[in-house]
Amino acid sequence: MLNQLFKVSKNDDTVSKRAAIQRSLLRKEAAIGGELFGPVPEGGRREFFCLDEHTWIWHEEWLDQSGQRRIRTTRYVIREDSIIKKQDNGEYHLVSLSEAENLLKAAETYQRRVSKEVYGV
């Protein structure tokens, strides 16, 4: 019985470690992605990353002219025949061809840099 308890505990620990590693890697990837669009203004934060095989996230925080913190998160969903996006809690909208092309270029650059800088490939 004790062996089974320790086994569960060990498995839970392994799952926790794996999740922590995955979060750490995703944070590194997101930081690299945030650099693709130029320097991040002081006091701001920018992330761009691939959440899963169909979803890209762009997250940005900045201080406006009055010093108020602003936050915007854009979720791009890649479909077989289109790309849709929503910002913050808004509704999904079809992206333009120009925006889709820009997203593709950003995703390709992201993949190259992340492969090299995070995974050494």
A tleap script that builds the chain and sets N, CA, C and O, in Angstrom:
source leaprc.protein.ff14SB
mol = sequence {
  NMET LEU ASN GLN LEU PHE LYS VAL SER LYS
  ASN ASP ASP THR VAL SER LYS ARG ALA ALA
  ILE GLN ARG SER LEU LEU ARG LYS GLU ALA
  ALA ILE GLY GLY GLU LEU PHE GLY PRO VAL
  PRO GLU GLY GLY ARG ARG GLU PHE PHE CYS
  LEU ASP GLU HIE THR TRP ILE TRP HIE GLU
  GLU TRP LEU ASP GLN SER GLY GLN ARG ARG
  ILE ARG THR THR ARG TYR VAL ILE ARG GLU
  ASP SER ILE ILE LYS LYS GLN ASP ASN GLY
  GLU TYR HIE LEU VAL SER LEU SER GLU ALA
  GLU ASN LEU LEU LYS ALA ALA GLU THR TYR
  GLN ARG ARG VAL SER LYS GLU VAL TYR GLY
  CVAL
}
set mol.1.N position { 0.823 -1.199 0.000 }
set mol.1.CA position { 0.000 0.000 0.000 }
set mol.1.C position { 0.866 1.262 0.000 }
set mol.1.O position { 0.620 2.178 -0.785 }
set mol.2.N position { 1.878 1.317 0.874 }
set mol.2.CA position { 2.754 2.486 0.906 }
set mol.2.C position { 3.477 2.670 -0.422 }
set mol.2.O position { 3.645 3.794 -0.894 }
set mol.3.N position { 3.901 1.566 -1.020 }
set mol.3.CA position { 4.562 1.673 -2.320 }
set mol.3.C position { 3.644 2.317 -3.351 }
set mol.3.O position { 4.087 3.134 -4.159 }
set mol.4.N position { 2.385 1.957 -3.325 }
set mol.4.CA position { 1.436 2.548 -4.264 }
set mol.4.C position { 1.267 4.041 -3.986 }
set mol.4.O position { 1.175 4.834 -4.923 }
set mol.5.N position { 1.225 4.427 -2.733 }
set mol.5.CA position { 1.121 5.852 -2.386 }
set mol.5.C position { 2.344 6.619 -2.863 }
set mol.5.O position { 2.220 7.707 -3.424 }
set mol.6.N position { 3.516 6.056 -2.642 }
set mol.6.CA position { 4.738 6.713 -3.093 }
set mol.6.C position { 4.784 6.789 -4.615 }
set mol.6.O position { 5.251 7.779 -5.178 }
set mol.7.N position { 4.302 5.747 -5.275 }
set mol.7.CA position { 4.287 5.734 -6.731 }
set mol.7.C position { 3.396 6.859 -7.252 }
set mol.7.O position { 3.777 7.563 -8.187 }
set mol.8.N position { 2.228 7.033 -6.668 }
set mol.8.CA position { 1.327 8.111 -7.072 }
set mol.8.C position { 1.984 9.455 -6.821 }
set mol.8.O position { 1.950 10.347 -7.670 }
set mol.9.N position { 2.586 9.591 -5.642 }
set mol.9.CA position { 3.255 10.839 -5.309 }
set mol.9.C position { 4.388 11.124 -6.296 }
set mol.9.O position { 4.552 12.255 -6.751 }
set mol.10.N position { 5.158 10.099 -6.620 }
set mol.10.CA position { 6.255 10.271 -7.566 }
set mol.10.C position { 5.711 10.658 -8.937 }
set mol.10.O position { 6.269 11.534 -9.597 }
set mol.11.N position { 4.627 10.014 -9.373 }
set mol.11.CA position { 4.030 10.352 -10.656 }
set mol.11.C position { 3.495 11.776 -10.659 }
set mol.11.O position { 3.660 12.503 -11.640 }
set mol.12.N position { 2.849 12.181 -9.554 }
set mol.12.CA position { 2.357 13.552 -9.451 }
set mol.12.C position { 3.517 14.534 -9.529 }
set mol.12.O position { 3.405 15.579 -10.170 }
set mol.13.N position { 4.622 14.207 -8.884 }
set mol.13.CA position { 5.805 15.055 -8.911 }
set mol.13.C position { 6.351 15.154 -10.330 }
set mol.13.O position { 6.747 16.233 -10.770 }
set mol.14.N position { 6.374 14.041 -11.042 }
set mol.14.CA position { 6.852 14.033 -12.424 }
set mol.14.C position { 5.951 14.888 -13.309 }
set mol.14.O position { 6.434 15.644 -14.151 }
set mol.15.N position { 4.651 14.764 -13.115 }
set mol.15.CA position { 3.696 15.566 -13.880 }
set mol.15.C position { 3.895 17.048 -13.571 }
set mol.15.O position { 3.873 17.877 -14.481 }
set mol.16.N position { 4.088 17.385 -12.311 }
set mol.16.CA position { 4.316 18.783 -11.923 }
set mol.16.C position { 5.598 19.325 -12.540 }
set mol.16.O position { 5.627 20.454 -13.031 }
set mol.17.N position { 6.656 18.525 -12.516 }
set mol.17.CA position { 7.926 18.959 -13.110 }
set mol.17.C position { 7.774 19.152 -14.612 }
set mol.17.O position { 8.259 20.135 -15.172 }
set mol.18.N position { 7.098 18.210 -15.257 }
set mol.18.CA position { 6.892 18.322 -16.703 }
set mol.18.C position { 6.097 19.583 -17.026 }
set mol.18.O position { 6.434 20.298 -17.969 }
set mol.19.N position { 5.052 19.863 -16.262 }
set mol.19.CA position { 4.239 21.057 -16.488 }
set mol.19.C position { 5.067 22.322 -16.274 }
set mol.19.O position { 4.933 23.286 -17.028 }
set mol.20.N position { 5.916 22.323 -15.256 }
set mol.20.CA position { 6.770 23.485 -14.988 }
set mol.20.C position { 7.750 23.702 -16.137 }
set mol.20.O position { 7.991 24.841 -16.540 }
set mol.21.N position { 8.306 22.636 -16.659 }
set mol.21.CA position { 9.229 22.746 -17.795 }
set mol.21.C position { 8.498 23.282 -19.015 }
set mol.21.O position { 9.016 24.153 -19.715 }
set mol.22.N position { 7.300 22.771 -19.277 }
set mol.22.CA position { 6.521 23.242 -20.422 }
set mol.22.C position { 6.182 24.730 -20.287 }
set mol.22.O position { 6.261 25.476 -21.263 }
set mol.23.N position { 5.808 25.157 -19.086 }
set mol.23.CA position { 5.513 26.584 -18.869 }
set mol.23.C position { 6.757 27.437 -19.093 }
set mol.23.O position { 6.683 28.506 -19.698 }
set mol.24.N position { 7.897 26.960 -18.604 }
set mol.24.CA position { 9.142 27.692 -18.773 }
set mol.24.C position { 9.515 27.820 -20.252 }
set mol.24.O position { 9.924 28.890 -20.704 }
set mol.25.N position { 9.374 26.739 -20.991 }
set mol.25.CA position { 9.674 26.782 -22.422 }
set mol.25.C position { 8.721 27.723 -23.153 }
set mol.25.O position { 9.146 28.484 -24.022 }
set mol.26.N position { 7.445 27.676 -22.808 }
set mol.26.CA position { 6.477 28.549 -23.459 }
set mol.26.C position { 6.773 30.017 -23.159 }
set mol.26.O position { 6.629 30.870 -24.035 }
set mol.27.N position { 7.189 30.318 -21.922 }
set mol.27.CA position { 7.565 31.702 -21.580 }
set mol.27.C position { 8.756 32.159 -22.418 }
set mol.27.O position { 8.780 33.294 -22.896 }
set mol.28.N position { 9.745 31.281 -22.599 }
set mol.28.CA position { 10.910 31.625 -23.437 }
set mol.28.C position { 10.483 31.852 -24.879 }
set mol.28.O position { 10.906 32.818 -25.515 }
set mol.29.N position { 9.648 30.963 -25.389 }
set mol.29.CA position { 9.165 31.116 -26.760 }
set mol.29.C position { 8.392 32.429 -26.917 }
set mol.29.O position { 8.582 33.153 -27.894 }
set mol.30.N position { 7.525 32.728 -25.957 }
set mol.30.CA position { 6.701 33.938 -26.018 }
set mol.30.C position { 7.554 35.202 -25.986 }
set mol.30.O position { 7.251 36.177 -26.675 }
set mol.31.N position { 8.617 35.187 -25.190 }
set mol.31.CA position { 9.508 36.344 -25.119 }
set mol.31.C position { 10.215 36.566 -26.456 }
set mol.31.O position { 10.328 37.698 -26.924 }
set mol.32.N position { 10.685 35.487 -27.060 }
set mol.32.CA position { 11.326 35.602 -28.375 }
set mol.32.C position { 10.315 36.134 -29.383 }
set mol.32.O position { 10.624 37.033 -30.166 }
set mol.33.N position { 9.103 35.574 -29.362 }
set mol.33.CA position { 8.067 36.042 -30.276 }
set mol.33.C position { 7.757 37.518 -30.088 }
set mol.33.O position { 7.496 38.224 -31.063 }
set mol.34.N position { 7.782 37.986 -28.867 }
set mol.34.CA position { 7.514 39.395 -28.595 }
set mol.34.C position { 8.561 40.329 -29.153 }
set mol.34.O position { 8.281 41.505 -29.387 }
set mol.35.N position { 9.769 39.824 -29.372 }
set mol.35.CA position { 10.857 40.643 -29.931 }
set mol.35.C position { 10.770 40.787 -31.440 }
set mol.35.O position { 11.470 41.620 -32.016 }
set mol.36.N position { 9.937 40.008 -32.087 }
set mol.36.CA position { 9.874 40.010 -33.549 }
set mol.36.C position { 9.373 41.326 -34.120 }
set mol.36.O position { 9.608 41.625 -35.290 }
set mol.37.N position { 8.696 42.102 -33.314 }
set mol.37.CA position { 8.037 43.310 -33.808 }
set mol.37.C position { 8.717 44.576 -33.307 }
set mol.37.O position { 8.094 45.634 -33.225 }
set mol.38.N position { 9.993 44.462 -32.974 }
set mol.38.CA position { 10.745 45.612 -32.506 }
set mol.38.C position { 10.881 45.618 -31.001 }
set mol.38.O position { 10.346 44.755 -30.306 }
set mol.39.N position { 11.612 46.612 -30.508 }
set mol.39.CA position { 11.841 46.679 -29.061 }
set mol.39.C position { 10.543 46.929 -28.291 }
set mol.39.O position { 9.645 47.633 -28.753 }
set mol.40.N position { 10.479 46.338 -27.119 }
set mol.40.CA position { 9.318 46.530 -26.248 }
set mol.40.C position { 9.534 47.830 -25.480 }
set mol.40.O position { 10.576 48.011 -24.849 }
set mol.41.N position { 8.563 48.733 -25.528 }
set mol.41.CA position { 8.719 49.998 -24.805 }
set mol.41.C position { 8.919 49.761 -23.309 }
set mol.41.O position { 8.413 48.791 -22.746 }
set mol.42.N position { 9.661 50.660 -22.684 }
set mol.42.CA position { 9.905 50.560 -21.249 }
set mol.42.C position { 8.577 50.536 -20.501 }
set mol.42.O position { 7.666 51.307 -20.803 }
set mol.43.N position { 8.481 49.646 -19.527 }
set mol.43.CA position { 7.259 49.496 -18.757 }
set mol.43.C position { 6.226 48.616 -19.433 }
set mol.43.O position { 5.131 48.418 -18.906 }
set mol.44.N position { 6.570 48.087 -20.600 }
set mol.44.CA position { 5.625 47.261 -21.348 }
set mol.44.C position { 6.039 45.803 -21.376 }
set mol.44.O position { 7.100 45.423 -20.880 }
set mol.45.N position { 5.190 45.013 -21.957 }
set mol.45.CA position { 5.455 43.585 -22.119 }
set mol.45.C position { 4.774 43.136 -23.405 }
set mol.45.O position { 3.651 43.545 -23.700 }
set mol.46.N position { 5.459 42.300 -24.161 }
set mol.46.CA position { 4.884 41.804 -25.399 }
set mol.46.C position { 5.231 40.330 -25.540 }
set mol.46.O position { 6.369 39.924 -25.309 }
set mol.47.N position { 4.241 39.538 -25.920 }
set mol.47.CA position { 4.449 38.114 -26.149 }
set mol.47.C position { 3.717 37.705 -27.424 }
set mol.47.O position { 2.630 38.198 -27.725 }
set mol.48.N position { 4.335 36.802 -28.152 }
set mol.48.CA position { 3.719 36.222 -29.339 }
set mol.48.C position { 4.138 34.769 -29.341 }
set mol.48.O position { 5.330 34.465 -29.312 }
set mol.49.N position { 3.164 33.860 -29.374 }
set mol.49.CA position { 3.525 32.454 -29.276 }
set mol.49.C position { 2.440 31.554 -29.847 }
set mol.49.O position { 1.289 31.952 -30.027 }
set mol.50.N position { 2.855 30.336 -30.120 }
set mol.50.CA position { 1.967 29.297 -30.630 }
set mol.50.C position { 1.445 28.509 -29.434 }
set mol.50.O position { 2.207 27.815 -28.761 }
set mol.51.N position { 0.165 28.614 -29.177 }
set mol.51.CA position { -0.432 27.932 -28.033 }
set mol.51.C position { -0.657 26.450 -28.325 }
set mol.51.O position { -0.389 25.592 -27.485 }
set mol.52.N position { -1.146 26.168 -29.515 }
set mol.52.CA position { -1.338 24.787 -29.958 }
set mol.52.C position { -1.305 24.791 -31.485 }
set mol.52.O position { -1.020 25.826 -32.086 }
set mol.53.N position { -1.585 23.674 -32.113 }
set mol.53.CA position { -1.403 23.595 -33.562 }
set mol.53.C position { -2.339 24.501 -34.359 }
set mol.53.O position { -2.123 24.690 -35.557 }
set mol.54.N position { -3.363 25.061 -33.737 }
set mol.54.CA position { -4.303 25.928 -34.449 }
set mol.54.C position { -4.398 27.346 -33.875 }
set mol.54.O position { -5.158 28.164 -34.394 }
set mol.55.N position { -3.643 27.650 -32.815 }
set mol.55.CA position { -3.858 28.910 -32.106 }
set mol.55.C position { -2.552 29.668 -31.875 }
set mol.55.O position { -1.577 29.120 -31.360 }
set mol.56.N position { -2.559 30.943 -32.270 }
set mol.56.CA position { -1.454 31.850 -32.003 }
set mol.56.C position { -1.976 32.969 -31.110 }
set mol.56.O position { -3.105 33.434 -31.270 }
set mol.57.N position { -1.136 33.394 -30.168 }
set mol.57.CA position { -1.520 34.441 -29.216 }
set mol.57.C position { -0.546 35.618 -29.339 }
set mol.57.O position { 0.671 35.438 -29.388 }
set mol.58.N position { -1.105 36.806 -29.386 }
set mol.58.CA position { -0.345 38.055 -29.326 }
set mol.58.C position { -0.846 38.778 -28.082 }
set mol.58.O position { -2.029 39.102 -27.986 }
set mol.59.N position { 0.044 39.029 -27.136 }
set mol.59.CA position { -0.338 39.715 -25.899 }
set mol.59.C position { 0.579 40.907 -25.723 }
set mol.59.O position { 1.797 40.788 -25.853 }
set mol.60.N position { -0.002 42.048 -25.431 }
set mol.60.CA position { 0.811 43.247 -25.228 }
set mol.60.C position { 0.262 44.071 -24.080 }
set mol.60.O position { -0.949 44.236 -23.928 }
set mol.61.N position { 1.188 44.586 -23.272 }
set mol.61.CA position { 0.858 45.506 -22.183 }
set mol.61.C position { 1.734 46.736 -22.366 }
set mol.61.O position { 2.912 46.618 -22.702 }
set mol.62.N position { 1.168 47.906 -22.147 }
set mol.62.CA position { 1.919 49.133 -22.300 }
set mol.62.C position { 1.309 50.220 -21.427 }
set mol.62.O position { 0.186 50.097 -20.938 }
set mol.63.N position { 2.070 51.273 -21.251 }
set mol.63.CA position { 1.580 52.445 -20.528 }
set mol.63.C position { 1.182 53.482 -21.562 }
set mol.63.O position { 1.973 53.827 -22.440 }
set mol.64.N position { -0.051 53.983 -21.459 }
set mol.64.CA position { -0.479 55.004 -22.414 }
set mol.64.C position { 0.087 56.368 -21.996 }
set mol.64.O position { 0.846 56.471 -21.033 }
set mol.65.N position { -0.293 57.393 -22.731 }
set mol.65.CA position { 0.267 58.728 -22.484 }
set mol.65.C position { -0.038 59.262 -21.093 }
set mol.65.O position { 0.701 60.096 -20.569 }
set mol.66.N position { -1.130 58.783 -20.490 }
set mol.66.CA position { -1.472 59.253 -19.149 }
set mol.66.C position { -0.896 58.338 -18.060 }
set mol.66.O position { -1.155 58.545 -16.875 }
set mol.67.N position { -0.116 57.329 -18.465 }
set mol.67.CA position { 0.504 56.432 -17.494 }
set mol.67.C position { -0.372 55.253 -17.090 }
set mol.67.O position { 0.001 54.472 -16.215 }
set mol.68.N position { -1.534 55.123 -17.723 }
set mol.68.CA position { -2.432 54.000 -17.428 }
set mol.68.C position { -1.940 52.740 -18.141 }
set mol.68.O position { -1.531 52.793 -19.300 }
set mol.69.N position { -1.984 51.618 -17.444 }
set mol.69.CA position { -1.597 50.342 -18.051 }
set mol.69.C position { -2.707 49.872 -18.976 }
set mol.69.O position { -3.872 49.799 -18.586 }
set mol.70.N position { -2.335 49.559 -20.187 }
set mol.70.CA position { -3.259 49.024 -21.181 }
set mol.70.C position { -2.845 47.600 -21.513 }
set mol.70.O position { -1.658 47.273 -21.523 }
set mol.71.N position { -3.821 46.768 -21.781 }
set mol.71.CA position { -3.561 45.356 -22.093 }
set mol.71.C position { -4.429 44.957 -23.279 }
set mol.71.O position { -5.615 45.280 -23.333 }
set mol.72.N position { -3.821 44.252 -24.226 }
set mol.72.CA position { -4.585 43.714 -25.348 }
set mol.72.C position { -4.072 42.313 -25.654 }
set mol.72.O position { -2.868 42.090 -25.778 }
set mol.73.N position { -4.994 41.386 -25.772 }
set mol.73.CA position { -4.662 40.016 -26.152 }
set mol.73.C position { -5.444 39.670 -27.408 }
set mol.73.O position { -6.666 39.811 -27.457 }
set mol.74.N position { -4.722 39.216 -28.418 }
set mol.74.CA position { -5.334 38.809 -29.677 }
set mol.74.C position { -5.095 37.324 -29.860 }
set mol.74.O position { -3.968 36.842 -29.744 }
set mol.75.N position { -6.160 36.611 -30.145 }
set mol.75.CA position { -6.095 35.161 -30.375 }
set mol.75.C position { -6.411 34.921 -31.845 }
set mol.75.O position { -7.478 35.291 -32.335 }
set mol.76.N position { -5.461 34.294 -32.539 }
set mol.76.CA position { -5.657 33.906 -33.938 }
set mol.76.C position { -5.936 32.404 -33.981 }
set mol.76.O position { -5.186 31.613 -33.409 }
set mol.77.N position { -7.000 32.022 -34.650 }
set mol.77.CA position { -7.335 30.609 -34.817 }
set mol.77.C position { -7.190 30.269 -36.296 }
set mol.77.O position { -7.836 30.864 -37.158 }
set mol.78.N position { -6.328 29.300 -36.562 }
set mol.78.CA position { -6.054 28.884 -37.923 }
set mol.78.C position { -7.036 27.774 -38.288 }
set mol.78.O position { -7.062 26.717 -37.658 }
set mol.79.N position { -7.825 28.028 -39.294 }
set mol.79.CA position { -8.766 27.028 -39.792 }
set mol.79.C position { -8.253 26.502 -41.129 }
set mol.79.O position { -7.307 27.044 -41.700 }
set mol.80.N position { -8.871 25.468 -41.606 }
set mol.80.CA position { -8.453 24.880 -42.881 }
set mol.80.C position { -8.576 25.880 -44.027 }
set mol.80.O position { -7.746 25.888 -44.936 }
set mol.81.N position { -9.603 26.719 -43.988 }
set mol.81.CA position { -9.862 27.623 -45.107 }
set mol.81.C position { -9.799 29.103 -44.743 }
set mol.81.O position { -10.086 29.953 -45.586 }
set mol.82.N position { -9.427 29.429 -43.503 }
set mol.82.CA position { -9.406 30.833 -43.098 }
set mol.82.C position { -8.678 30.994 -41.765 }
set mol.82.O position { -8.313 30.024 -41.101 }
set mol.83.N position { -8.487 32.254 -41.406 }
set mol.83.CA position { -7.944 32.608 -40.096 }
set mol.83.C position { -8.918 33.591 -39.475 }
set mol.83.O position { -9.321 34.570 -40.103 }
set mol.84.N position { -9.288 33.320 -38.238 }
set mol.84.CA position { -10.149 34.238 -37.518 }
set mol.84.C position { -9.396 34.736 -36.285 }
set mol.84.O position { -8.474 34.085 -35.793 }
set mol.85.N position { -9.805 35.887 -35.811 }
set mol.85.CA position { -9.170 36.435 -34.611 }
set mol.85.C position { -10.201 37.096 -33.734 }
set mol.85.O position { -11.274 37.502 -34.179 }
set mol.86.N position { -9.836 37.191 -32.461 }
set mol.86.CA position { -10.625 38.006 -31.537 }
set mol.86.C position { -9.651 38.728 -30.634 }
set mol.86.O position { -8.585 38.213 -30.297 }
set mol.87.N position { -10.037 39.925 -30.251 }
set mol.87.CA position { -9.225 40.709 -29.341 }
set mol.87.C position { -9.963 40.839 -28.028 }
set mol.87.O position { -11.150 41.162 -27.971 }
set mol.88.N position { -9.201 40.569 -26.966 }
set mol.88.CA position { -9.737 40.624 -25.616 }
set mol.88.C position { -11.006 39.771 -25.539 }
set mol.88.O position { -10.970 38.586 -25.870 }
set mol.89.N position { -12.112 40.351 -25.112 }
set mol.89.CA position { -13.349 39.572 -24.973 }
set mol.89.C position { -14.309 39.791 -26.135 }
set mol.89.O position { -15.501 39.497 -26.035 }
set mol.90.N position { -13.774 40.312 -27.240 }
set mol.90.CA position { -14.625 40.580 -28.392 }
set mol.90.C position { -15.024 39.311 -29.127 }
set mol.90.O position { -14.764 38.196 -28.675 }
set mol.91.N position { -15.659 39.512 -30.262 }
set mol.91.CA position { -16.098 38.398 -31.091 }
set mol.91.C position { -15.027 38.061 -32.121 }
set mol.91.O position { -14.145 38.871 -32.408 }
set mol.92.N position { -15.117 36.864 -32.667 }
set mol.92.CA position { -14.194 36.449 -33.715 }
set mol.92.C position { -14.560 37.126 -35.038 }
set mol.92.O position { -15.733 37.287 -35.375 }
set mol.93.N position { -13.505 37.520 -35.781 }
set mol.93.CA position { -13.670 38.127 -37.096 }
set mol.93.C position { -12.656 37.498 -38.047 }
set mol.93.O position { -11.565 37.105 -37.633 }
set mol.94.N position { -13.018 37.409 -39.298 }
set mol.94.CA position { -12.125 36.925 -40.334 }
set mol.94.C position { -11.009 37.945 -40.544 }
set mol.94.O position { -11.279 39.144 -40.608 }
set mol.95.N position { -9.756 37.487 -40.652 }
set mol.95.CA position { -8.662 38.432 -40.895 }
set mol.95.C position { -8.543 38.687 -42.394 }
set mol.95.O position { -8.951 37.865 -43.215 }
set mol.96.N position { -7.981 39.834 -42.728 }
set mol.96.CA position { -7.760 40.176 -44.131 }
set mol.96.C position { -6.610 39.340 -44.685 }
set mol.96.O position { -5.840 38.748 -43.929 }
set mol.97.N position { -6.505 39.299 -45.990 }
set mol.97.CA position { -5.408 38.582 -46.631 }
set mol.97.C position { -4.066 39.175 -46.208 }
set mol.97.O position { -3.110 38.438 -45.964 }
set mol.98.N position { -3.995 40.484 -46.122 }
set mol.98.CA position { -2.765 41.159 -45.707 }
set mol.98.C position { -2.378 40.759 -44.282 }
set mol.98.O position { -1.210 40.476 -44.013 }
set mol.99.N position { -3.338 40.734 -43.381 }
set mol.99.CA position { -3.048 40.345 -41.995 }
set mol.99.C position { -2.647 38.873 -41.923 }
set mol.99.O position { -1.764 38.511 -41.145 }
set mol.100.N position { -3.282 38.031 -42.720 }
set mol.100.CA position { -2.930 36.609 -42.757 }
set mol.100.C position { -1.488 36.423 -43.244 }
set mol.100.O position { -0.749 35.600 -42.704 }
set mol.101.N position { -1.095 37.185 -44.258 }
set mol.101.CA position { 0.275 37.110 -44.766 }
set mol.101.C position { 1.278 37.576 -43.710 }
set mol.101.O position { 2.340 36.975 -43.549 }
set mol.102.N position { 0.939 38.643 -42.997 }
set mol.102.CA position { 1.815 39.129 -41.923 }
set mol.102.C position { 1.938 38.103 -40.801 }
set mol.102.O position { 3.023 37.901 -40.257 }
set mol.103.N position { 0.833 37.459 -40.458 }
set mol.103.CA position { 0.859 36.421 -39.434 }
set mol.103.C position { 1.749 35.257 -39.880 }
set mol.103.O position { 2.521 34.725 -39.083 }
set mol.104.N position { 1.643 34.867 -41.138 }
set mol.104.CA position { 2.480 33.784 -41.663 }
set mol.104.C position { 3.959 34.143 -41.567 }
set mol.104.O position { 4.762 33.324 -41.121 }
set mol.105.N position { 4.328 35.347 -41.976 }
set mol.105.CA position { 5.727 35.779 -41.886 }
set mol.105.C position { 6.211 35.774 -40.432 }
set mol.105.O position { 7.317 35.317 -40.142 }
set mol.106.N position { 5.380 36.281 -39.529 }
set mol.106.CA position { 5.750 36.306 -38.110 }
set mol.106.C position { 5.903 34.883 -37.575 }
set mol.106.O position { 6.841 34.600 -36.829 }
set mol.107.N position { 4.993 33.992 -37.948 }
set mol.107.CA position { 5.045 32.602 -37.479 }
set mol.107.C position { 6.301 31.901 -38.000 }
set mol.107.O position { 6.929 31.133 -37.271 }
set mol.108.N position { 6.665 32.157 -39.236 }
set mol.108.CA position { 7.869 31.543 -39.802 }
set mol.108.C position { 9.130 32.043 -39.095 }
set mol.108.O position { 10.023 31.257 -38.779 }
set mol.109.N position { 9.196 33.338 -38.851 }
set mol.109.CA position { 10.347 33.905 -38.142 }
set mol.109.C position { 10.399 33.372 -36.718 }
set mol.109.O position { 11.465 33.016 -36.217 }
set mol.110.N position { 9.247 33.321 -36.075 }
set mol.110.CA position { 9.141 32.773 -34.724 }
set mol.110.C position { 9.677 31.341 -34.698 }
set mol.110.O position { 10.493 31.004 -33.840 }
set mol.111.N position { 9.233 30.510 -35.616 }
set mol.111.CA position { 9.661 29.108 -35.641 }
set mol.111.C position { 11.176 28.996 -35.812 }
set mol.111.O position { 11.816 28.196 -35.130 }
set mol.112.N position { 11.745 29.783 -36.706 }
set mol.112.CA position { 13.210 29.753 -36.913 }
set mol.112.C position { 13.958 30.157 -35.652 }
set mol.112.O position { 14.883 29.469 -35.222 }
set mol.113.N position { 13.557 31.269 -35.064 }
set mol.113.CA position { 14.270 31.760 -33.877 }
set mol.113.C position { 14.095 30.844 -32.681 }
set mol.113.O position { 15.061 30.562 -31.972 }
set mol.114.N position { 12.883 30.376 -32.446 }
set mol.114.CA position { 12.624 29.494 -31.305 }
set mol.114.C position { 13.391 28.186 -31.473 }
set mol.114.O position { 13.991 27.688 -30.521 }
set mol.115.N position { 13.374 27.638 -32.670 }
set mol.115.CA position { 14.107 26.385 -32.921 }
set mol.115.C position { 15.586 26.559 -32.586 }
set mol.115.O position { 16.195 25.689 -31.963 }
set mol.116.N position { 16.149 27.669 -32.995 }
set mol.116.CA position { 17.580 27.917 -32.775 }
set mol.116.C position { 17.878 28.317 -31.328 }
set mol.116.O position { 18.760 27.739 -30.692 }
set mol.117.N position { 17.148 29.299 -30.811 }
set mol.117.CA position { 17.488 29.898 -29.532 }
set mol.117.C position { 16.999 29.116 -28.304 }
set mol.117.O position { 17.602 29.207 -27.235 }
set mol.118.N position { 15.931 28.362 -28.450 }
set mol.118.CA position { 15.408 27.616 -27.311 }
set mol.118.C position { 15.813 26.150 -27.383 }
set mol.118.O position { 16.201 25.550 -26.380 }
set mol.119.N position { 15.718 25.576 -28.593 }
set mol.119.CA position { 15.919 24.144 -28.728 }
set mol.119.C position { 17.249 23.763 -29.393 }
set mol.119.O position { 17.580 22.581 -29.488 }
set mol.120.N position { 18.008 24.764 -29.850 }
set mol.120.CA position { 19.324 24.499 -30.428 }
set mol.120.C position { 19.289 23.714 -31.721 }
set mol.120.O position { 20.241 23.005 -32.044 }
set mol.121.N position { 18.204 23.832 -32.463 }
set mol.121.CA position { 18.064 23.092 -33.723 }
set mol.121.C position { 18.357 23.992 -34.898 }
set mol.121.O position { 18.292 23.551 -36.046 }
savepdb mol mol.pdb
quit
